Amino acid sequence: MTLSNGQIERLAVGAITNVANQPGCFLVPNIPVGDKGISFDGNISVFTDSSEKKESLFGIVPVQVKGTEVAHFHKGVRSFSLDMGHYRNYLNSDGVLLLVVEVKSDGDSKIFYKSLLGMELNQLVRIYGHQKTKSVELRPLEETNLYTVCYKFLREQKHQPRMLVEKQIFSPEAFQEYRLSSTTFDTSNPKTSSIFEHDFNVCGVINETHFPYKVARIESMATSSLTRLSINGNLYNLTAELSFEQNKTTVVIEQVVTINIYETEQKFNFHFMGFRSLSIQLELIPLVIDLLSGHPVDFEDYGFVLKLDVQKISDDLREMQIYHQNLLDYGCCI
């Protein structure tokens, strides 16, 4: 059975209204059916408590609701295309919360959301303004809740007024530091804790005042320092460099050993970068042998534990044991 456009719209608005009216949500939806404005379908009032008094009003989030009939719900993120004119209207109004509701013929529904704010809208219009349409990615609301989404929208909106977004007053060199925030990234939730899957709002800071700079995604992270490593009951103090990309982790220890771990393919490789002092080699190789034997190494200062699949590295282990013995023999001769 195919639903009519009117049914899809009513089911979509009903799904959002039902979520917003849940006890303890502190939201009041105002999304009419049928009588809609240009680019905006209504709004959601956000309160700080359940009184719904004017003193507890935190702000009002403008929304656009799009219903679409599906046979099967999307898993993970989904894309949705809008006319470029909508993005321009959103930018002129300091943003919108885009809600896409997938509905099935039996009335079941699933909500996806996207907070479209000044910096991202300005980038979309500036880069893709020559196109007729542009798609954006939305995340499933089931990863979080509508109150958190609306609260973060209003919090981020304060830092992205149109005047500052469209006319960047300062050059990047003028900022004392940069601060990152996100409307979707949340380390406390396993579904949203992968830092490489989320957009971040980057603001430059001058005397504790935030100036919108751009929206970006983190492609890699790296850190290097003298750190404590523990493995198989042994403690080491070694210089370690850790870099993280999506599905790949690289560990460099004492600029001697590099280990690349490819999470998706569930494989790894390692190699020696060069020979340093004999003392460093003699200290480092036992750690590598323990690692290749299947013992996890705990990078205590980073909160990172590395464990390799020993079934795939028996030859490497034998070679490392022979290499270690040669180093010991060499050390006895000098």
KAWO-V325559 format. One line per field, one symbol per residue. phi: phi as a letter, one per 20 degrees, with the letter a starting at -180 (. if undefined). burial: 1 if it has 24 or more other ideal C-beta (glycine too) atoms within 12 Angstrom, else 0. A space follows every 50 residues. Layout:
BEGIN
phi=???
burial=???
END
This chain:
BEGIN
phi=.eefgfffffffffffffffefgnelcceccfdnedefmcdqbceddebe fleffdfercdfccdcebececffdmfcdbdcfgffffffffdmobeecd decdfenfbbdccbeddgffffffffedgfeecbeceddffffbbfffff ffgfffgfecfggffecffdfgfeffadcdbbecfbffdgfceffedcec eddedclmeecfdadbdeebcbbbafceccblnddcdcfcddcccfmbcd dddlldddcdddffelbbbbbeeredfffffffefgffffffeoefddef fdmcddcdfffdcfffffffffffffffffffed
burial=00100001111111111011000011111110000000111111111000 00000001111111111111000000110101010111111111111111 11110000111111111111111110000000010111111011111111 11111110111001100100000010000111111000000101000111 11110000011111101000000000101110000101111111000111 11110111111000000101010000000111111111111110101110 0101011100001001100100110010000000
END
